[in-house]
């Protein structure tokens, strides 16, 4: 018996803890990004809602929504608290039971399953 492999839509569900960021270019806000994401937990629910929490300062979670593209290669997020009402698209580079790696405009972010 063989079982069908889970889709990215299924695999992404749950919470992920930030592991590292690799910058693809020099940015002058690198320190701020590292500080924010250092203790970040990103959670995805089956209803299309997501949260981003910085566990270091115990701040209120950012709430938003997400979707995975039909081809399972793009993660689109929209944050309610953001001054920018645009959706953020990230390319899913790798996703399994333990790691989530996606490409953002300034680099590649890696999260591990919480």
C-alpha positions in Angstrom: 0.0 0.0 0.0 1.2 3.5 -0.8 -0.3 6.6 0.5 -0.5 9.9 -1.3 2.0 12.5 -0.3 0.6 15.5 1.6 0.3 18.8 -0.2 2.0 21.9 1.0 -1.5 23.2 2.0 -1.6 20.3 4.5 2.0 20.3 5.5 2.1 23.9 6.5 -0.5 23.6 9.2 0.7 24.2 12.7 3.3 26.4 14.3 6.9 27.1 13.2 9.8 28.6 15.1 12.2 30.9 13.3 15.6 29.2 12.7 17.6 31.5 10.4 17.6 34.0 7.6 20.1 34.2 4.7 20.1 37.6 3.0 20.5 37.6 -0.8 21.6 41.2 -0.7 22.9 43.8 1.7 20.0 45.6 3.4 20.3 48.5 5.9 17.5 47.0 8.1 19.2 43.6 8.6 19.6 44.1 12.4 15.9 44.9 12.8 14.8 41.9 10.8 17.1 39.6 12.8 15.9 41.0 16.1 12.2 40.6 15.2 12.5 37.1 13.7 14.9 35.8 16.3 12.1 34.6 18.6 9.3 34.5 16.0 6.6 31.8 15.9 4.5 31.6 12.8 1.3 29.6 13.0 -1.0 28.5 10.2 -4.6 27.3 10.8 -6.7 25.2 8.5 -9.3 28.0 8.2 -6.7 30.2 6.3 -5.9 32.4 9.3 -2.3 32.8 10.5 -0.5 34.5 13.4 3.1 35.8 13.9 4.3 36.2 17.5 7.6 37.4 18.9 8.0 35.3 22.0 10.9 37.4 23.4 8.8 40.5 24.1 5.5 38.7 24.7 3.8 41.1 22.3 0.3 40.6 21.0 0.4 38.3 17.9 0.0 39.8 14.5 -3.0 38.3 12.9 -3.6 37.7 9.2 -4.7 35.3 6.5 -2.8 33.1 4.1 -3.3 30.9 1.1 -1.1 28.5 -0.9 -1.2 28.8 -4.6 -2.8 26.2 -6.8 0.6 24.9 -7.9 1.7 24.7 -4.2 4.8 26.9 -4.8 3.7 30.3 -3.4 2.6 31.4 0.1 0.6 34.5 0.1 0.0 36.3 3.5 -1.9 39.5 4.4 -1.5 41.0 7.9 -4.4 42.9 9.5 -2.1 45.1 11.6 0.1 46.1 8.7 0.0 49.7 7.3 0.5 48.0 3.9 -2.8 46.4 2.8 -1.0 44.5 0.0 -0.5 40.8 0.1 3.0 39.4 0.6 4.1 36.6 -1.7 6.9 34.2 -0.8 8.2 31.3 -2.9 8.1 28.0 -1.0 11.5 26.5 -1.5 11.1 23.5 0.9 8.4 22.2 3.2 8.3 18.9 5.0 7.3 17.7 8.5 10.3 19.5 10.1 11.3 22.5 8.0 9.7 25.4 6.2 11.9 27.4 3.9 10.6 30.3 1.8 12.1 33.1 -0.3 11.2 36.7 0.5 12.4 39.7 -1.4 15.6 40.1 0.6 16.5 36.5 1.3 15.5 33.1 2.4 13.9 32.3 5.8 14.0 29.0 7.5 11.5 27.9 10.2 11.5 24.6 12.1 8.3 22.8 13.3 7.5 23.8 16.9 
